Amino acid sequence: MSRNDADDGDARRTAGPSRVRWAAIGAACAVALGGGGFGVVRAVVEDGNKAVYVPIEPTRVLDTRAGDPVSNSSRKLVVEGDIAVVGSENRTVVPADASAVAVNITVTEGRKRDGYGYVTVYPCDDSTDAPPNASSLNFENAVDIANGLNVTTSYDGSICLYVWGTADLIVDVVGYYEDHNHDDRYPTHSFFDSVLSNLRVDSYERPSPMVSLSSVEDYVTGYHLDAGIALSGRGALVDRIVPLSGGAGTLRYRWCANHSCLNYGESLLTDLPGDPMHPSLEFNESGHPIIAYYDNAVPYGLRLAECLDEYCIDVAPPLQLTTGVDTGQEPEIANLIDGGMLIAYRDGTGATSTLRTKRVICPTWESCSFQNDGQSEPGGGHDPTIVMSPNGNPFIVHFKVDGANSKGYITRCSSPACTSKDSTSELSGPLGGDAVLTSDGGLLVMGYRGSTIYAWRCLVQTCAPAGPNTYASDTEVLASTVDELALDIGDDGYPVGVYSDSPGSDSRVVYFKCVSTDCFVSGGSAYELLWNTQPQGSTFDPRGDYLDIVVSANGMPLIFDQGTNPGDGQRNLSTISCANPYCLPYVRMP
């Protein structure tokens, strides 16, 4: 993904997550609904919002046998997020955005009241909430009995257990349901033709974000964006926002609250000094975002920031890795197998740009150490991408932008720290591009120049790339100029990507899906791609100044780009959520 320079600014940050829930549990199962009754939800062949069941290792979250029975009252139990676990430390058993939980409830040492004994399980805000007029489990005196239930949870991830009589309760969580927009139909060419003509949806009605950022309307957003997948399996990104009135920029972190990213939260990183730009996103072992960026204000240089929580509400004081104008531009950060991090960046202080790297090891943030300039490559450094080979040694793909002499490079590091290199391969032609490690362990590099997209296949053992092969310039596909390109690996192991095409005054984003690991037929010129002009591809118009693509844990692509809002004509961050691997249909949010 290429990055360009721009001017940005100041904003304010607010916090206050909210939750939206609905009962959408499929596949013919019994569900304890909010009203307390039981229903059977039967699976039907259709598309739309349903919940997907995720089984987990059974985990005990309540056991009252130590002398704390429940008697003619309700016991509130938090089952989502960071919770208490019997016989273990607190931890997350069920994610905080689950819509329901699957539990086994066991009654032991039960004693009936007035001839009856039963337990009712229901979602609640407080233990004083009245239970519904229903029974989840009936019990006899001193007879152990158990039952399995699917129970929707309240806004804070809680359920209540009401006991008529007295009983010790044991609760084991065995799974949960997460909301998911999916399509149960078998796709056919005629289906995609129908989708193209009838079902394509452009939605510019923005749902309420988890964090209100009223000041963003005074900014242009989406500069220098970089997306990733958080430890939750959902998308996240960091971008730069610029005040309409001019001035310094501000970085913004957006986390997706579900796989489609139709609900999300945001934090403005106003604690970062200077004029941050060119952010790159990674996550540490705790799931906290780590952001490398270039500071375009005195003393200039490469900086590294650690978020103190998974939502980046608070940020530790950033570390200064380099000092000086044009040192540390366009950084790319990646985790190493030895627990450190590698940052590749462009040094533009000389007559020609140079690729440089730094290895960072942080036992604690206050004790970070840096290994300076482990690798340098004169002439390149633009738009670097770090890809980890199967043995943990990084590949760094980067570019030289010099008119007719423009080219790409594949630098293969000889160790995880990248203190030396095994080889460098030159790729003739491209101005920029992206790279991914394919499912068979090879390296795929795709680059662009003018109306041509190039593809190289690098064998990991030798890194002597096969190719280049070029995609034919179909005027309906590559009408004019390709400006940016980004790649990821789809759920089927084949690459997917997006690029920005400029057929005229407006650019557009084109999504494509490869139908082979290489994305081309080895040794030939015929490419196995599903372009936007065929039923299996999509074009999003008019969009595409800055863009990136990630595939969420549910296998669906998420595309982030900076484009024009048709309502006010202003360029802002946009999210394109694909409903299936072919990105048809999709929903775009400004």
N, C-alpha and C positions, 0 to 999 in steps of 0.2 A: 504494500500500500504506500503510495507516494504522499509526501506531505509538502505543503507550500507555506511560505511565510505570510503573515497577516498581522494586523493590529488588533488588540483586545481591550478588559477593564474591571471595575470594582462592582461588587454586588453584596447582598446580605444573604445569610443562611438561616433557615428556620427548620425546626424538626417537629415531628409528631405523627408517627405512622398510624394509619387507620387500616381496618381490615374489611374486606367484602367477602361474604360467604353465600353460597347457595347449595341446596341439596341436589346433587347431580351424580348419583352413584348408580352405575349401570350393572348389567350382567346378572339379572335375576337373583338379587340377594335381598335379604331382609334388612331393613334400615330403621334405626330408631330416629325418627324425625323430631324437629324442634317442638312439635306439639305433644310429643310423648307417645303417639301411636306408632304402630308398625305397618309398613307397606312393602309391597314387592315391586321393585323397579325392573322391568324387563328390558333386555337389550334389544334394540331395533337397529335396522340397517339404515343409518342416516348419518349426517354430519352435524356438528354443533358442540356445545359445551357439555362435557360429561366428566366424571371423575375416574381416574385410573387407580387401581389398587396396587400398592407397593408392599409386598411382604417384607418383614424384618425378622431378625432373631428374637424370639419371645423374651420380653424384658419385664421384670416385676417392678411395678411402680407403687403398689400399696399392699401392706400386710399388717392387719390390726391385731394379730394373735399375741402380741407382746403386752396385752393388757389394755387395749384401746378399742373395744368393740363399738359398733354403731348401734344406737338404740333409739328407735322412734324419732329419727332425725335424718338430715342430709349431711353428707360429707363431700366437700368440694375437692376435686382432684385436677390439678393442671397436668395435661398430658402432652403438650406441645412446647417446643423450645427447650431451653436449659432447665431441666427438672430434676427432682430428687429421684434416685433409683435405689431400690432396696438392696442393701449389701454392697453398694458401690458409691463412687463419687457422682456428684451431679453431672449430667451430660445431656446432650440432645438425642432423644430417642425418635421423636417425630418432628419434622420441620415445622416452623411456626406458621407456614401458610397452608398446612393440610386442611382439608375441609371436613374430614371425619376420621375416626380411628376404629380399628378392629381390636376388640379386647375379649379376653376370657375372664369371666367373673366367677369366683368360687365362694360359696357360703360354707362356713364351718362353725360348729358350736351354736347353731341357730336355736332360738327360743321364740315360739310364736306368741302373739298377743291377741287375746279374745278369739282364739281359735284360728288365727291367720298369721302367716309369715311370708313376706315377699320383699323383693328389692326392685326398685325402679331406677333406671339409669337414663339420664337426660342431660342436654346441654344447659348450662347455667352461668349466670354472671356472679352469683353469690349463693352460699349455702342456704340462705333464707328464701331463695326463689321457690315458689310452690311447685311440687312435682306434678306431672301430668297424671291423669286418672288411668294408669296402665301399669302392668306388671312386666318386668323383664325376667324375673326369676322367682319361682315359688319354692319355699323350703319347709321341711318338717323339723320337729324338735330333734336336735342332736344328730341330724343326718346330713353328711356332706353332699353338696350338689353343685354343679358348675353349668355354665351356659356361655356360648359365644355370641357376641353382639357386634354390630356396626353402628356407631353412634356419632352423629354430627357434633361438632364442638362449638363453643361459644366464641365471641369475638377475641377473647384472650386465650383461646385454646384449652378451655376447661370443660369438664363434665361433672355432674353431681350424682351421688349414689344415695338414694333414700331407702331406709330400712323401716318396714312396719314390723315391729318386734325388736329383737336384739340378735346381732350376729357379728362374727368376725368375717371380714371381707379380704379376699386376695384378688388383686387385679394384675393381669399380665397383658401387656400390649404386644400384639402379634403382627400388626400392619397398620397402614393408613391409606387414605385416599387423597390424591391431589388433583385439583381442577386442571383440566386439559381440554383444549379445543382440538378435536381430531376428526378424521373422516373414515368411516367404516366401509365406504363403498370401494369396490374394485375399480380403479381408474382404467379407462379405455381411451383410445384416440377420440372417439365421438364425445366422450365425457369432457375431455380437455377442450375440444372444439366448442362445446356448449359453454364451458367455463369462460373461454376467451370472449365469446359473444354476449353472454348473459350474466355471468356470476362474478366477474371481476368487480371488486369493491374498493373504492377510494374513500376512506373515512377521514375527514379532517376535524371531526368532533372529538376534542381531547377529553378523555376521562379525568376525573380528579386525581392528581398525583398524590402519592403518599406524603409528600412534603410540599407545602405551598411555597412557590417562588414568584411572588407577584412582580418582583423587580426584573425578572428575566425579559418581560415585554420591552424593556428599554435597551436590550442587548441583541446583538447578532450572535447566535450560538452555532456550535457544530464545527468550529475550526480545529484542525489538527487532531481529529478524534482517533481514539484507539480503543478497540473493544476486546473483551476477553470473556472467559467463562469462570465464574466464581466457584468456590468449593461446593456451593449448593447445587451446581449444575445449571444455573441460570445465568443469563447474559449480564454483563456490566460494561461500562465504558467510562472513559474520561475524555473531556473535550475542553476547548478554550472558548470563553465567551468574551465578546468585545462590546463595550458601550457604544451606542449610536453616536454619542457626543465625542468619541475619541478617547485616547488615554490608554493606560496599561490594561493588560488582560487579566482574567481570573480563570483558574481551572475549576471545572465542575465534575463531580463524580455522580453517575447515575447507576443505581442497582435495580435490576428487574425483580419484581415481587412474584412473578410467575414466569413460566417458560416462554409465553408469547410476548412478555414485556408490555402488555396492555395496561398493567398496573405497575407502577415503579415509584421509586423515591429518589431524591436528589440532595446533594450537599454542595454548597459553594465553598471552595477551599480558600477563604479570604485570609487565613493565617499564613499563607505562603507569601513571602515578601517579593518585591521586585515586579517583573513583568514576565510571568511564566508562559512558555509556549512549547510546542512539539512534545506533548506528554506521551509516555509509554506506560502501559499498565501490566502489572504482574501481581501475584498473591503469595504471601508467606504461608508457612505451615499452619498458622492459626486462622487463615482465611482473610487476613487483613490486607487491603490493597497496598501495594508498593508502587510509587509513581516516580519515574525518572523524567526530567524535563530540562529544557534549556531556559535560563534566565536572561532575558534581553535587557536587563538593567544592571548598572554598576553594582558589583564588580564583574557581572556577566558570568557565563560558564555553565557547566553541567551540575545539576542538583538532584538530590534523591530525597524523597519524602515518604514517611511511613504513616499510614492511617492507624489510629489507636483502637479502632473497632471496625467491624465488617462493613459498616455503612459510611465510613469516612466522615463521621460527624466531627471528630477531633483529630488533629494532625500533629505529630511530633515536629520539633524544629528541624527544617531540612538540612541535609548535609551538603557541603560544597565540595564537589569532586574535582572540578577544574576552575580556573579563573582566566578571564580574558575574553575579548570580543571574538565571536565565531568559534570558540572552543566548546564542544559539547552539543552541537546542533543535531537535530533529528535522531535522538537516542532511541535505542531498542533494548529492552531489558528482558531477561529470561532466567528462570531458575536452573541451577546446575545439579547434577546427581550427587555431588558431594555436599550439598546443603548451602552453597554460596549462590551468588547471582553474577551474571555476566552482563555487562552493558557495552553495546557497540554504538559508536557515534561518529559524526563527521567533524573533523577539525578543518576549518576553512581559513586558518591563519596564514598559510603559505601561498605560493603561486598557484598551486593546485590543491584541491581538497584531498584529505587523507582519512582513511578509515582507521579508527583507534578503538581499543577495548580496555575495559577496566573490570577486574574481578573484585567483588564486594563480599565480605564475610562479616556477619553481624550476630555474634553470640547474644548481645543486647544492642539496642539502638545506640546507646552511649558508647559502646566499645567496638563500633564498626571499624574494620581495617580495609584498605584498598591496595590492590596490586596494579600499579600504573602501567598503562600502555603495554599490555601483554602481547598485543598484535597490532601491527600497523601495515597499511596497504596504500602507498601513494597513488594518487590519481582517482581513487574511488571515494566511498563513504556516503554517497547519497542514498537515502531511503533504505537503510540496512534492515535485514530480517535475519533473526537467529532461529535456526532449526536444529533440534537435538537429534543426532544420529542414534541408532540403537545401542551403540557402545558408550553413549554419553558425551562424545566429543562433538562440539558444536560445528555446524556449517554456518557461515555468514554470507548471505547473498546481498550484494550492494552494487551501486551503479556510479558510473562516471557520466556527467552531463556536459557534453562539449560538442554540440552541433553534430556535424557529420562524423566526428570521432567518438560519439557516445557509445558506451558499451556496458555490459554487466560483468560481474565477477562472482565466482563461487570460491570462497576461502574456506579450506577444511582445516580445522584446528587439530593438533596432534594430542591434546589432552583436554579434559573438562575446563581447566583454567584458561585455555587458549594462550599459553605463554609462548607457543611456537606453532607453526603450521606445517602440515604435510604437503599441501599443494594449493595452487590457485589456478582456476580455469577461467579464461576470458570468454564472454558471450557477446558476439558482435551484434550491434544494432539497437538494443533497447535503451529507452530513456529512464525506465523505472519498471517496477513490477512487484511480485510477491513470490513466496516459496512455501511449500508444505512437505512434510514427510508422509509418503503414501503408505497405505496399509501393508504393502509388501516390503517396507523398509527402504524404499528408494526415495530420492529427492526429486520433486517436480518443481521447476522454475518456469514461471510465465512472465513475460515482459511485453512491453508495448512501445510502439513508435509510429506516429502518424495514424494511418488506418490499418495497421497490421498488429496482430498479436502473435508473439513467438512462444514456443514451448520447448524446454530442454528437459531431458531425462538424465539425471545424474546417478550413476551406480555408486552406492555407498563405499564399496571396497576401493574403487579406483578414482571416483569422482571425475571420470572422463565423460562428459555429458554427451549423450546421443542427441543429434539434432544440429542446428535448430530446424524445426519444422514450423511453418507459418500457416496461419489460418487465412483462407481466401477472403478477400475484401468484398464480401457480399454487401451491396449498397443498402439493403434493408437491415443489415446487422451492424456494420461498421460504416456508417454513412459519411463520417468525416474524420474526426480526430479522437483517439483514445487518450484520456487525461489521467486516469487512475485505474488501478486494478487490485483486487484483494481476493484471497483464496482461503478455503478451509476444507476439511474432510467431512463428507456426508456420512450419514448413519450406515450406508451400505459400503463404506470404505472408498468410495470414488470421490475425487475432488469436485467441489462446487465453487463458484466464484461470481463476482460482480465486477463490472467495469463501467467507467463513465464515458459516454460517447457524446460528441458535440456535433450534431448534424446541422446546426445553424446557430441562432442567437442563444438558444437554451440547450443545456446539456441534459442527458437522460441517463438513468441507471439501467444497465442490462444484466440480468441474472442468467447464468448458464450452469448446466449440470453435466459433468463428464460421465460417459458410460463405459469408461475403461480406466484402469489405474493410472496409465501413462497420460491420459487425455489425448492421445493420438495413436495412430497405427505406426508402430516402430518401423522406420525405414521408408515410410511412404509420406504422401502429402495429404491424404484423406484424413480428416479429423472426425472423431466420434464425439461430437458435442451436441447438446440439445440447446439450440439458441432460442432467442425470443421470437423468431419468425415461425417456429414450429410449435405444435400444440403443447409441448412440454416446457416451454420457456416463458419468461415474463419480461416486460419492459415497463419501467416506472418513469413517468415523464411529467414535468421537467425537473430533473434532480441531478446530483452527482458531483459537487465540488470536492468534498472530502467524503470518503466512504470506507466501510469495513464490513466484514461478514463473519459471523460465528454460528456454529451449529450447537443448539442447546442440548441438554441431556435427553430431551424427548425426541431428538433427531430432526427437529424442524429448524430451518435457517432463519436467522435474524439478521437484517441488513440495516445498518445505520449510515446515514448520509446527511450532508448539508444541502438543502434544496430550497425552492421557493414555495412559500405558503400561498396558495391561490387566493386566500381571503384578503391578505394585505400586501402581497408581493414581496414580503421580507424573507430573507434567507435565514433559515434556522435548522436546528437539528431535527431530523425526521427518523422514525423507526418504521421499518417495513417488516411485519410479522407474517411469515409464510405458514399456511395451513397444512401443507404437506411438502415432501422433499422437492417437488417441482415448482413450488411457490405459486400454485394456482389452487384456490384463490388466495389472495393476500389482503391484509389490512394495513394501511399506512396511517401513522399518527404524526402530526406536526410537532 
